[in-house]
Amino acid sequence: YPCAAFVSWCYRFQCFHRKPCTNRTPTRQKNTVPQGSNWAVLSAVIAGCFTIHAAGQYDSATEHTSQPLDGGWYAKGSALIVQPRSSELRDNTGFIDAELSALGLSTDDFRLGGDTGFGATIGAGYEFENAPLSLELEYGFRTSDFDDIYGAGESFNADGDFRSHSIMVNALAEWQFDDNPMGLYGGGGIGMTRTSANLSRLDGISTGLTRDNDTTFAYQLMGGVTVDVGDRTRLLGGVRYFDAGNVDFEVLGGKNRSFNFELGLRVYF
C-alpha cells in the first residue's frame, strides 16, 4: 500500500535522522519546530491513511451492492390494465345477416367495443447469466365488459363481458446497465387462449344468448423497464400487445385483441 510505505519511511526518518543529544547547552533559535511536533505530523499522516482506507472500503461496498442481479431461476407476477381493441362482428348462423340484408346491411358493418378491464399474470422462468435472454412459462387472465355495438350510423348499448385464460411461453431479451439497478427488456410469446363471452342485452333488450367459449392460438409482444430493488427482487413496468385471433361462438364471432399496461415483480432463487 503506498500509504503504509509512506508511514514506514516517516518512521525511519524520525529514528535515524534525529540529532543526538550533547552536553552543550543548545543555542536557542527562533522559529524552531517544538519538540514532539514530528510525532504530531506522523500521527496526522497515520490518521489520514486510516480515513482513506475506510472510505475506500465504503466505496467498494457501495459498488458491490449496486451491481445488477446475476440471473437464474425466478418466479413472477404482475397486474394488468386491459384496453380491448374494437372487433368486427361475424354471424355464425346466417340468421342475423338475413334480417339485416333487408336493410342493406350485414354484421360486417358493425363493430363491438369494450370498456377498460383488468388482468393478472403469474409464472416462472430462467434468466441466463452469460446471455441477455430469459425464457418463461406464464399463465394470464384478462377480463373486460362490452361497451357498445356501433356502425352504419347506429349505436346500441351492449351488456356482457369477455374473459380469457392463456398459457404462454415467452422469450425476453434483457439489457442491464453496468453499476446501475435499471435495465430494459423486450420480447414476445406464443401459446393458447381460452376465451369466453356473454352478450346478454342490447339497448336493454335480452338477446337470449348464453356464455360461450372458444380456444385459439395467441401471441403477445412486450417491452418495458426493470429496476432491481433488492438482492433477489426486480420490479418491472411495461406495455403488451395481446392477440388471440378470431374467436367463434355459437351465434357470433369476433377478435380477442388488447393492449395491456403492466406492473410486476420478479423474485430470484
Stockholm file with secondary structure:
# STOCKHOLM 1.0

chainA/1-269         YPCAAFVSWCYRFQCFHRKPCTNRTPTRQKNTVPQGSNWAVLSAVIAGCFTIHAAGQYDSATEHTSQPLDGGWYAKGSALIVQPRSSELRDNTGFIDAELSALGLSTDDFRLGGDTGFGATIGAGYEFENAPLSLELEYGFRTSDFDDIYGAGESFNADGDFRSHSIMVNALAEWQFDDNPMGLYGGGGIGMTRTSANLSRLDGISTGLTRDNDTTFAYQLMGGVTVDVGDRTRLLGGVRYFDAGNVDFEVLGGKNRSFNFELGLRVYF
#=GR chainA/1-269 SS CHHHHHHHHHHHHHHHSSCCCCSSCCCCCTTCCCTTHHHHHHHHHHHHHHHHHHHHHHHHHHHHHTSCCCCEEEEEEEEEEEEECCEECEESSSHHHHHHHTTTCCGGGCEEEECCEEEEEEEEEEECSSSSEEEEEEEEEEEEEEEEEEETTEEEEEEEEEEEEEEEEEEEEEEECTTCSEEEEEEEEEEEEEEEEEEEEETTEECCCCCEEEEEEEEEEEEEEEEECSSSEEEEEEEEEEEEEEEECSSEEEEEEEEEEEEEEEEEC
#=GC SS_cons         CHHHHHHHHHHHHHHHSSCCCCSSCCCCCTTCCCTTHHHHHHHHHHHHHHHHHHHHHHHHHHHHHTSCCCCEEEEEEEEEEEEECCEECEESSSHHHHHHHTTTCCGGGCEEEECCEEEEEEEEEEECSSSSEEEEEEEEEEEEEEEEEEETTEEEEEEEEEEEEEEEEEEEEEEECTTCSEEEEEEEEEEEEEEEEEEEEETTEECCCCCEEEEEEEEEEEEEEEEECSSSEEEEEEEEEEEEEEEECSSEEEEEEEEEEEEEEEEEC
//
